[in-house]
Amino acid sequence: MRSTLAFCLLVVSVMTIGCARPNEIGWTPVYTTGERLDLIARNWDMEGKMIQDDIDAALMLRPMSGLTLWHIR
C-alpha cells in the first residue's frame, strides 16, 4: 500500500513538473515566463475592456451615431 502511494505520488509529480528544473516552473517551449505573463495580462486587459464595452452597449451609454438619427418631418 505504501509503495503504491509513493509510486502514484512520483507519477503525479513527474506529470505536473516533467523534467523541468526548479527555476523553470511555468516555462513553456515557446515563451519565457515573463512573455507568458505579459500575454496573460494583455488578455485580461482586453477581456476587461470588452466587458466594459458590453455594459456600455447594454445600458445605452454611448452617444448616438450619425447613421441612427431619424429625420422625421
C-alpha positions as CSV (number, residue, x, y, z in Angstrom):
1,M,0.0,0.0,0.0
2,R,2.8,2.4,0.9
3,S,4.8,1.7,-2.2
4,T,1.7,2.2,-4.4
5,L,1.1,5.6,-2.8
6,A,4.7,6.5,-3.3
7,F,4.6,5.4,-6.9
8,C,1.4,7.4,-7.5
9,L,3.0,10.5,-5.9
10,L,6.0,10.1,-8.2
11,V,3.9,9.7,-11.3
12,V,1.8,12.8,-10.4
13,S,4.9,14.9,-9.7
14,V,6.6,13.9,-13.0
15,M,3.3,14.6,-14.9
16,T,2.9,18.1,-13.4
17,I,6.5,19.2,-13.4
18,G,8.0,16.9,-16.0
19,C,11.8,17.2,-16.5
20,A,11.9,21.0,-15.7
21,R,14.5,22.4,-13.4
22,P,13.1,24.1,-10.2
23,N,13.6,27.6,-11.7
24,E,11.7,26.6,-14.9
25,I,8.2,26.0,-13.4
26,G,5.7,27.8,-15.5
27,W,8.1,27.7,-18.5
28,T,6.9,26.7,-22.0
29,P,9.0,25.8,-25.0
30,V,7.7,28.9,-26.9
31,Y,7.6,31.7,-24.4
32,T,9.6,32.6,-21.4
33,T,7.8,33.1,-18.1
34,G,7.8,36.9,-18.5
35,E,6.5,36.7,-22.0
36,R,3.7,34.3,-20.9
37,L,2.7,36.5,-18.1
38,D,2.6,39.5,-20.5
39,L,0.3,37.6,-22.8
40,I,-2.0,36.7,-19.9
41,A,-2.1,40.3,-18.7
42,R,-2.8,41.5,-22.2
43,N,-5.7,39.1,-22.5
44,W,-7.1,40.0,-19.1
45,D,-6.9,43.7,-20.1
46,M,-8.7,43.1,-23.4
47,E,-11.4,41.0,-21.6
48,G,-12.0,43.8,-19.2
49,K,-12.3,46.3,-22.0
50,M,-14.8,44.1,-23.8
51,I,-16.9,43.6,-20.7
52,Q,-17.0,47.4,-20.2
53,D,-17.9,47.8,-23.9
54,D,-20.8,45.3,-23.5
55,I,-22.0,47.1,-20.4
56,D,-22.0,50.5,-22.2
57,A,-23.9,49.0,-25.1
58,A,-26.5,47.3,-22.8
59,L,-27.1,50.5,-20.8
60,M,-27.0,52.6,-23.9
61,L,-24.4,54.9,-22.5
62,R,-22.8,55.7,-25.9
63,P,-23.8,58.8,-27.9
64,M,-25.9,58.2,-30.9
65,S,-24.1,58.0,-34.2
66,G,-25.0,60.0,-37.3
67,L,-26.3,56.9,-39.0
68,T,-29.0,56.3,-36.4
69,L,-30.6,59.8,-36.4
70,W,-34.1,59.9,-37.7
71,H,-35.0,63.0,-39.7
72,I,-38.8,62.9,-39.3
73,R,-40.6,65.9,-41.0
